[in-house]
Amino acid sequence: EQQHPCTVMHVRRGDIILHRKVSYTREYLPISAYLDKLPPERKVANQSRILLMTDDQNAIDEAHEFYPDLHWYYLRRGRYRGTEGGYEEQLPTKNPIEEVVTILATLSIVQQCDGIVRSRSNLGDMMAKYIKAAHPQTGKDYYMMGFRYGKNQTRNSDKLLQQELQKVREERNTKKV
């Protein structure tokens, strides 16, 4: 049986749209945007393995709701939903030691995969470097650039994302009827 590749999907949300200086450069993106960036062999139903690294519990829920046929893996840990933690409050566990251990475990685990799909973030950059070092010949970085909702809409991208997902839900429910 052919072993399908393992892909890290780094979904950075949290406080990125609240940052005063760089929020205009980043936005909340749906799981579909990350999957669209991947080649077909990395998103085969009931076979592909995707290690979902995210600071947003909503991203995990979204992955399971809209793509239940993909094999999703992620660390079980405390997470905020969207901007719930506020600006620069990335520690939902309130335990800095646990958060550091989680980051170190993440950097170790991602080396088991040979690809990463991500948008801009320092941790995403680091994960991509670790993957490339572990898989110098085969490591792939599917880096996403540009804006889905428009450069002037980044601070509203959490609301726009929810509207987009609701529209997909309604279309899905209409098809069932």
N, C-alpha and C positions, 0 to 999 in steps of 0.2 A: 504494500500500500504506500502511495506517495505521501511524504510528509509535507504538509502545507507550511508556508513560511509563517513565522511569528512576527507580528507588527506591533510596535508601541504606538499608541495614539495619545498624544499629550494635549489635553483640552484645558487650556489656561483660561479661567474665568475669574471668580472671586472678585478682588478689588481692582482689576485692571481698568475698568471703565470709570473708576472713582479718582484715579491718580490725576492730579492737576496738570502735571507737565507732559505726561506721555499718553494720557487716555485717548487723545485724538489719533493715536497711531495703532490702537488695538481695539478689538470689539469681540463681543460674545459671538461665537459661531455655532451653528447646529452640528450635530454628529454627522449629518449628511454631507456637509462641506468637507469634512475630513475624509469620509469614505469616497467622495467624488474625486479626490486627489490621488487615491490609490489605484494601481492597475488591477484588472479583474482577478488575477490569481491571488491577490491578497484579501479578497472579500467573497470567498466562495461559501455559500450557505452550508451549514452543518459541518464545515471543515476548517475554515480559516480561524486562526487564533489571534485575538487582539487583546493586548495588554493595555487597558484603559487607565492612564495616569491622569488624575484630575483633582482639583481642589473643590469641585462642585458636585454635590450629591445629585443635583438635577441632571447632570451629564450622564451619570450612571443610569438613572431612571429612564432618560431619553433613549439611551442605547438599547436597553431591554425592551422598551415599549415599541420602538420603531424598527428595530433590527433583531428580533428574538432568535433568528436562525444563525446568527454569528456567535462564535464562542468568545464571550467576554470574560476577561480576567482582570482583577483589580485588588488592591490592598484593602482589607477591611479596617477602616479607621474612621475617626471622627472627621466630618466635613461640614462646611456650611452649605447653604443653598443660595446660589447667586451672590448678591452683595450683602447678604445677611450679617456677615462679620464686620462690615464697615471698612474704612480705609486703613490699610496696613495692620489689619488684625487677622493674620493668616493662621493663627494657632487655635483651631476650634477645641482642641483638647485642653487648652490652657496649661499644657505640659511641654515646655521647650525641649526637654530631654527626649521625650517620645517623638516629637516632631523631627529632631535631628536624626534619631535612629531610623525613622521612616524615610527621610531623604537618603541616608546611606544605604538602606535596604533597596530603595528604588534604583539607585545607581548600580547596585549589584545585579538586581533582577533584570533590568533592561538589557543587559549584555547577553541574555539568553535569546533575544530576538535579533533579527538581522535587518530590520527596517523600522523607520519611525516616520509618522506623519504628524506635523505640528505647525503652529504659527509661532510668532515671535515671543520668546521668553528666555531668560537666562538659564533656567533649569532645563528647558527644551534644548538649548544649545549644548549644555553639558551632556544630556542624555544622548544626543546625536553623536557627540565625540566618543563617548564610551562604546556605543554600538559600532561605530566605524573602527575603533581600536580592536574590538573583539572580533570583528568580521571585516578585515581590511579588503578582501577581494569582493565580498558580496553585500556588504552593508549599504543600505539605501536610505537616503534622507529625502522625504517628500515634503519639502518646505512650502508652506502656503504664504502667498503674498497678496496684497490688494485688499479691497474692502467689499463686503457683501452688501452692506446697507448704506454705504457712502461715508466718506471721510467726515462729513459734518454730523453724522448720526451716531458716532461711536458711544457717546454717553447714554444714548437711548437704546443701544443694541440689545440690552437685556429684555426690554419691553418688546422690541421688534422681533427678537427671537421667539418669545412666547406667543406673539401674534402669528408668526409663521407656523409654529408647531400646532397651534389651535386650528389653523386653516387646514393643515394636513390631516388632523384628526377628523375634522368635519367632512372633508372629502372622502376619507376612508369609511366613515360611518354612512355616508350617502351611498357609497358603492355596495355596502352590505345589505341595504334595504331593497 
